[in-house]
Each structure stands twice: as structure tokens, then as C-alpha cells.
């Protein structure tokens, strides 16, 4: 399995964790798993690392006892960002990188 396929597999697991734990508030178990999975996606590509880092940070706010109360849009906005916006951006970058690799292989 190459690095991009590994990221997609990790992203699928991450989305499953977020779906099973879709309520705002303190949840150290879910937070720990989300942070671990985000860390697994870092290092392959700068953009993916950046978005995984943002997802990790926003998850720490979402799964906090009170920090989510001060976030613009509250828990609903946070959940949209960690469960849809950021994973979609990561997935889009993976697809872009895969296409780029195919184009480069075709030129060789």
C-alpha cells in the first residue's frame, strides 16, 4: 500500500470515529483516536499535514467540556469542519497527487 492509499484508509477510519462520536463535549477516548489518526496522515505532503493538523486542533475543541462554546458557530460548525470540510480537502489533495503521479508515470 502506498502512502496515498494509506492516507485514504486512515481518513476512512477517522470519518468512522467522527460518525460514531458526533456529539459535542468532553470525549477523551474519541479525541485520542482522532488525534492519533491525524498524526498518521502527517508528513507525506505539506498541504495534507496542514489540514490534518487543523483537524486535530478543531477536534480538541469539539471534544472539550467548554471550549466549543466560544467557537464561532459552536459545535455544529466545528463538527461540519472536522467531519466534512477538512476530510474533503485532504481527500481532494490525495486525488490530485494520485493524478499527478499517473501523469508523471505516463511521461516516463
N, C-alpha and C positions, 0 to 999 in steps of 0.2 A: 504494500500500500504506500503510495507516495504521500508527500507532505500535504498536498491539497486535498486528497481524499481523506486523510486523517483529520484535517480541519472540518470537513463536511460531516464526518461521522461524529466528531466532538460536538459540533453545532447541533446535530440532531438530538444527541443526549441532553445537551443544555436546554433545548426547547422542551423536551420532555419533563425535565426537572421544573422548569418555569410553569408549565401547564398544570403539573400536579401541586404546585405551591403558588397559586395565583392570588393569594390574599396578602395584603399589605400588613406589615407588623413584624415583630421580632420572630425570627425563624433561623436560629444559628445553624441548624443542620442543612437547610436549603442554601443558605448563604455560603457555607463552607464548600458545598458541592459546586455551586455556580462559580465561586472564585477559583476552585481547582480547575474546572473546565476552561475558564477564561485564560488561566495561566498556560494551559496546554495548547492554546491557539496562538500564543505569542511567539515571536522570533522568526517566523517564516517570511513575513512581509511587513514592512513598516505600517502600511495602512491597516492591515488586519490586526497587528499588535496594538495600534492606537484604539481601534474600535473595541477590541477585547478588553483593553484597559478601562475604557469608558463604561462598558457594560458591567465590568467588575465593580467599579465605583458606584454606579447607579443602583446596582443590586444591593450594595451595602446600605444605601439609603432606604430602598424599598423594604428590605428585611430588617429594619431598625424599629425600635419601640416608638420613637418620636420624630426622628429626623425627616421622615417623609411628609410630615405635616407642614413643613416650611418650603417644600419643593413646589415651584410653580406648576399648577395643575394637579398637585397632590399625587396620591397613589395611582390613580388611573393613568395619568401621563407617564409616570415612572414605568408602570407595567407595559404600556404601549412601547416605550423606548427599549426596554430590556427584552421584551418578548417578540417584537416585530421590527422596529426601526433598525436597531443595531445588528441583529442577526441577518436581516435582509441586505444590509450594506456589506457585511462580511461575506455572505453567500455571493453577492454580485461581484466582489473583488476576486473571489476564488474562481468564478466562471470566467472573468476577464483574464486572469492568469493562465487558466487552462487553455483558452483560445489563443493567447499569445504563445504558449508553448507549442501548440499544434502548428501555428503559423511558422514558428522558428524551425520546427522539425521538417516542415514542408519545404523550406528554403534550403535545407542542408543536403 
